[in-house]
């Protein structure tokens, strides 16, 4: 079961941030905020997703780039 979950996670990550585009981005080694934002725009995702991917891949430390992440919360209609 874990294998399928890992495959699904990799598929999702690669669909949101294509590996070839990520590889090209990382060749420049420019991980400043402006570069991350521009790359996110280029691939059509939010910069928080790019930061999460870079953290997952070990390119960024878990605390780096977190300002790009947005905290979301859902309320059910029962909460009103």
C-alpha positions as CSV (number, residue, x, y, z in Angstrom):
1,X,0.0,0.0,0.0
2,X,2.9,2.4,0.8
3,X,4.3,1.9,-2.7
4,X,1.1,3.2,-4.2
5,X,1.1,6.2,-1.9
6,X,4.7,7.0,-2.8
7,X,3.9,6.7,-6.5
8,X,0.9,9.0,-6.1
9,X,3.0,11.6,-4.2
10,X,5.7,11.5,-6.9
11,X,3.1,11.8,-9.7
12,X,1.5,14.8,-8.0
13,X,4.8,16.5,-7.3
14,X,6.0,16.0,-10.9
15,X,2.7,17.1,-12.3
16,X,2.7,20.4,-10.3
17,X,6.4,21.1,-10.8
18,X,7.7,19.3,-13.8
19,X,11.1,17.6,-13.1
20,X,12.8,18.9,-16.3
21,X,11.8,22.5,-15.4
22,X,12.9,22.0,-11.8
23,X,16.2,20.6,-13.0
24,X,16.8,23.6,-15.3
25,X,15.9,26.0,-12.5
26,X,18.3,24.4,-10.1
27,X,21.2,24.6,-12.6
28,X,21.2,28.3,-12.0
29,X,21.5,27.8,-8.2
30,X,19.6,31.1,-7.7
31,X,17.3,30.4,-4.7
32,X,16.6,34.0,-3.8
33,X,12.9,34.9,-3.3
34,X,12.7,36.7,-6.6
35,X,13.9,33.6,-8.5
36,X,11.6,31.2,-6.7
37,X,8.6,33.5,-7.4
38,X,9.6,33.9,-11.1
39,X,10.0,30.1,-11.5
40,X,6.6,29.5,-9.8
41,X,5.0,31.9,-12.3
42,X,6.8,30.2,-15.2
43,X,5.4,26.7,-14.3
44,X,2.0,28.1,-13.3
45,X,1.9,27.2,-9.6
46,X,2.1,29.2,-6.3
47,X,5.6,29.9,-4.9
48,X,4.6,28.0,-1.8
49,X,4.4,24.8,-3.8
50,X,7.8,25.4,-5.3
51,X,9.2,26.0,-1.8
52,X,7.5,22.8,-0.5
53,X,9.0,20.8,-3.4
54,X,12.5,22.3,-2.8
55,X,12.2,21.5,0.9
56,X,11.0,17.9,0.1
57,X,13.9,17.4,-2.3
58,X,16.4,18.7,0.4
59,X,17.4,21.8,-1.6
60,X,16.0,24.1,1.0
61,X,16.0,23.5,4.8
62,X,12.5,23.1,6.4
63,X,12.5,26.7,7.7
64,X,13.7,28.3,4.4
65,X,11.1,30.0,2.2
66,X,8.2,29.5,4.5
67,X,7.0,33.1,4.0
68,X,5.8,31.9,0.5
69,X,3.5,29.3,2.1
70,X,-0.1,30.2,2.7
71,X,-2.0,28.7,5.6
72,X,-5.4,27.5,4.5
73,X,-8.3,26.5,6.7
74,X,-11.7,25.2,5.9
75,X,-14.8,25.6,7.9
76,X,-17.7,23.4,7.5
77,X,-21.2,24.8,7.4
78,X,-21.7,23.3,10.8
79,X,-19.1,25.7,12.2
80,X,-21.3,28.7,11.5
